Amino acid sequence: KTKAVEIEQALQEGKLTAEEIEKMRSVYQKVAKRGSILYFSMVGLANLSSMYEYSLSAYLGVFDRALSTAKQDRIVENRLKNCTEKLTQSVYEYVCMSIFEKHKLTFSFQMTSMIMEGESEMDAAEFAFFIKGNTSLDQVERKPENLSWYPEGGWKDLQLLVRLPAFKDLKQEIMAQPQIWKEWYDLEMPEEAEIPCGYSGKLTPFQKLMLVRVFRTDRVYNAVKLFIVKRLSEFYVQPPPLQYQKIFEQSSPESPVVFVLSPGADPQSDVQKLGDSKGFSGNKFKFLALGQGT
């Protein structure tokens, strides 16, 4: 009978322990969700270049290192915030070390938009418009003479933009007050200026990005930067400089470092300095030139 009581107590304790583990596991689901979003934003880079291939095992290494180095905190909410921020920064740094400079802002924007989508902050119709614009082959209405300054491509996109709730009155307001809109259009940096007719206070940061798209496509690049800064931080529009120590930290015996060199680039001296700092100097460091290749 005593044994039966002990078994019953052990089962109850085991049940309570399982419930506590499940409770703690569910708390960290937000971090796991962010990790999933970041992985797929990274994998999506293969659409830009077939060279951008990332394995799940390599990503899990980045994921584990981020969680282990995130700032500790006894308050669970603070700990979750630290883990999420560290993970996002680590993935951004990891990817920036392995893609071309011209693709870094594209990745940052993709990562930001996917995070917003995962947190139900992104409207699918608005995102589709920003990416594709007005792809209809139908004839659009003729542009009024007093809007001769307005770009033709932007006018076509405007016909689709006004179908979205946030912009339903935009075309009428442009036609009613063309001069103030032209003044905004002529600004050197309209994305940083006050938008006419009170739109600065009515639109979200992403909607402002859409508005710049239909007026000044040449300023979209800078507008995207401002959008990323507002949603995440300035960290994500300033690609980190190449640091061999960080490259080494993200490598392992199973994940060696491969340098894809452009003409004139030679990392040998930097690699040798890193080797010296790690105790791999003299006969321990082996350098073999394989030639230029074909």
C-alpha positions in Angstrom: 0.0 0.0 0.0 2.9 2.4 0.9 4.4 1.7 -2.5 1.2 2.5 -4.3 0.9 5.8 -2.5 4.5 6.7 -3.5 3.8 5.8 -7.1 0.6 7.9 -7.1 2.5 10.9 -5.7 5.3 10.4 -8.3 2.7 10.4 -11.0 1.0 13.6 -9.7 4.4 15.3 -9.5 5.3 14.2 -13.0 2.0 15.6 -14.2 2.6 19.0 -12.5 6.1 19.1 -13.9 4.8 18.3 -17.5 2.3 21.1 -17.1 5.0 23.6 -15.9 7.2 22.6 -18.9 4.4 23.1 -21.3 3.6 26.4 -19.8 7.2 27.6 -20.1 7.5 26.2 -23.6 4.4 28.1 -24.8 5.9 31.4 -23.4 8.8 31.0 -25.8 6.6 30.4 -28.9 7.0 34.1 -29.9 10.8 33.6 -30.2 10.3 30.4 -32.1 7.9 32.2 -34.5 10.4 35.0 -35.1 13.0 32.3 -35.7 10.8 30.7 -38.3 10.1 34.0 -40.1 13.8 34.9 -40.2 14.7 31.5 -41.6 12.2 31.7 -44.5 13.2 35.3 -45.2 16.8 34.0 -45.5 15.8 31.1 -47.7 13.8 33.4 -50.0 17.1 35.0 -51.2 17.5 32.1 -53.5 15.1 33.9 -55.8 17.7 36.6 -56.3 20.6 34.3 -56.9 21.1 30.6 -56.9 24.3 31.2 -55.0 22.2 32.2 -51.9 21.5 28.7 -50.5 21.2 28.3 -46.8 20.8 25.0 -45.0 18.6 24.5 -42.0 21.5 23.1 -40.0 23.6 26.2 -40.6 20.6 28.4 -39.6 20.1 26.4 -36.4 23.7 27.1 -35.5 23.0 30.9 -35.8 19.7 30.4 -33.8 21.4 28.6 -30.9 24.3 31.1 -30.7 21.8 34.0 -30.6 19.8 32.5 -27.8 22.9 31.6 -25.8 24.4 35.1 -26.1 21.2 37.1 -25.6 21.1 39.2 -22.5 19.8 37.3 -19.4 16.9 38.7 -17.4 14.8 37.3 -14.6 11.7 38.9 -16.0 10.4 36.6 -18.7 9.0 39.3 -21.0 12.4 41.1 -20.9 14.1 37.8 -21.6 11.8 37.2 -24.6 12.5 40.7 -26.0 16.2 40.2 -25.6 16.1 36.8 -27.4 14.0 38.2 -30.2 16.2 41.2 -30.8 19.5 39.3 -30.6 18.1 36.6 -33.0 17.0 39.2 -35.5 20.3 41.0 -35.4 22.4 37.8 -35.6 20.5 36.6 -38.7 20.9 40.0 -40.3 24.6 40.0 -39.7 25.0 36.4 -40.8 23.2 37.0 -44.1 25.0 40.3 -44.8 28.3 38.6 -44.7 27.3 36.2 -47.5 25.4 38.4 -50.0 26.4 41.1 -52.4 26.1 44.7 -51.3 23.3 45.5 -53.8 21.1 42.8 -52.2 21.5 43.8 -48.5 18.7 46.4 -48.5 16.4 44.0 -50.4 17.0 41.4 -47.7 16.4 43.9 -44.9 13.1 45.0 -46.5 12.0 41.4 -47.0 12.8 40.5 -43.4 10.9 43.6 -42.1 7.8 42.9 -44.3 7.7 39.2 -43.3 8.0 40.2 -39.6 5.1 42.6 -40.0 3.1 39.9 -41.9 3.8 37.4 -39.1 2.5 39.9 -36.5 -0.6 40.8 -38.6 0.7 44.3 -39.3 0.9 44.0 -43.1 -2.1 44.3 -45.4 -1.7 41.8 -48.3 -3.3 44.1 -50.9 -1.1 47.0 -49.9 2.0 44.9 -50.1 1.0 43.4 -53.5 0.6 47.0 -54.8 4.0 48.1 -53.6 5.7 45.1 -55.1 3.9 45.0 -58.5 2.1 48.3 -59.0 -0.7 48.4 -61.6 -0.1 45.4 -63.9 -3.5 45.8 -65.7 -3.4 46.1 -69.5 -6.6 48.1 -69.6 -6.5 51.7 -70.8 -6.4 54.2 -67.9 -8.2 57.5 -68.0 -6.5 60.5 -69.6 -4.3 62.6 -67.3 -5.6 66.2 -66.8 -3.6 68.9 -68.4 -2.9 70.6 -65.1 -1.1 67.4 -64.0 1.4 67.4 -66.9 4.2 67.2 -64.3 2.8 63.9 -62.9 4.8 60.8 -64.2 2.9 58.6 -66.6 3.8 55.4 -64.8 2.7 56.9 -61.5 -0.6 58.0 -63.0 -1.4 54.4 -64.0 -0.4 53.1 -60.6 -2.6 55.8 -59.0 -5.7 54.3 -60.6 -5.1 51.1 -58.6 -3.9 52.8 -55.5 -7.2 54.8 -55.0 -9.1 51.5 -54.8 -7.5 50.9 -51.4 -9.4 52.4 -48.4 -6.6 54.6 -47.1 -6.2 56.3 -50.5 -9.8 56.5 -51.8 -9.9 60.3 -51.9 -6.3 60.8 -53.1 -6.9 61.3 -56.8 -9.6 63.9 -56.2 -7.4 65.8 -53.7 -4.5 65.8 -56.2 -6.8 67.1 -59.0 -8.3 69.7 -56.7 -5.0 71.0 -55.3 -2.4 70.2 -58.0 0.0 73.0 -57.0 0.6 71.9 -53.4 1.2 68.3 -54.6 3.6 69.5 -57.3 5.5 71.4 -54.7 5.9 68.2 -52.6 6.7 66.3 -55.8 9.5 68.8 -56.6 11.2 68.5 -53.3 14.7 66.9 -53.2 13.7 64.5 -50.5 9.8 64.3 -50.4 9.9 61.1 -48.3 11.2 63.2 -45.4 8.8 66.1 -45.8 5.2 66.7 -44.7 2.8 65.1 -47.1 0.0 67.5 -48.4 -3.6 67.3 -47.2 -2.8 65.8 -43.9 -1.6 62.4 -45.2 1.4 62.4 -42.9 -0.9 61.9 -40.0 -3.3 59.6 -41.8 -1.0 57.0 -43.3 1.1 54.3 -41.7 4.9 54.2 -42.5 4.3 51.5 -45.2 1.4 53.4 -46.7 3.7 56.5 -47.0 6.1 54.2 -48.8 3.3 53.4 -51.3 2.6 57.1 -51.8 6.3 57.8 -52.6 6.1 54.9 -55.1 3.4 56.6 -57.3 5.0 60.0 -57.2 8.8 59.6 -57.1 10.2 56.1 -57.9 13.7 57.6 -57.7 13.2 58.1 -54.0 11.8 54.7 -53.2 15.2 53.4 -52.2 15.6 56.0 -49.5 12.0 55.7 -48.5 12.5 52.0 -47.9 15.4 52.8 -45.6 13.2 55.2 -43.5 10.5 52.6 -43.3 12.9 49.9 -42.0 14.3 52.3 -39.5 10.9 53.2 -38.1 9.7 49.5 -37.9 12.9 47.9 -36.7 15.9 50.2 -36.2 18.8 52.0 -38.0 20.9 48.9 -37.4 19.1 47.1 -40.3 20.0 49.7 -42.9 23.7 49.9 -42.1 25.3 46.6 -43.1 28.0 45.6 -40.6 31.6 45.8 -41.8 33.4 42.6 -42.5 34.9 41.4 -39.2 37.0 38.2 -39.4 36.5 37.5 -35.7 32.7 37.4 -36.1 33.1 35.1 -39.2 35.2 32.8 -37.1 32.6 32.8 -34.3 29.9 31.7 -36.7 32.0 28.9 -38.2 32.6 25.4 -36.8 34.6 22.3 -37.8 31.5 21.2 -39.7 30.9 24.7 -41.3 34.2 26.0 -42.8 34.5 29.5 -44.1 34.6 29.9 -47.9 35.6 33.3 -49.5 34.1 34.2 -52.8 36.6 36.7 -54.1 36.2 39.6 -56.5 39.3 40.8 -58.6 41.8 42.4 -56.4 40.5 41.0 -53.1 42.9 39.1 -50.9 41.9 38.0 -47.4 45.2 36.1 -46.7 46.7 38.7 -44.4 43.5 39.2 -42.4 43.1 35.4 -42.1 46.7 35.1 -41.0 46.3 37.8 -38.3 43.2 36.0 -37.1 45.2 32.8 -37.0 47.9 34.5 -35.0 45.4 35.7 -32.4 44.1 32.2 -32.0 47.5 30.6 -31.6 47.7 29.3 -35.2 50.9 30.8 -36.4 54.1 29.5 -37.8 53.9 25.9 -38.9 50.3 25.6 -37.7 49.1 28.0 -40.5 49.1 26.5 -44.0 48.6 28.7 -47.0 48.2 27.2 -50.5 47.5 29.3 -53.6 45.3 27.4 -56.1 45.7 29.9 -58.8 43.1 32.2 -60.5 41.0 29.4 -61.9 38.9 29.7 -65.1 
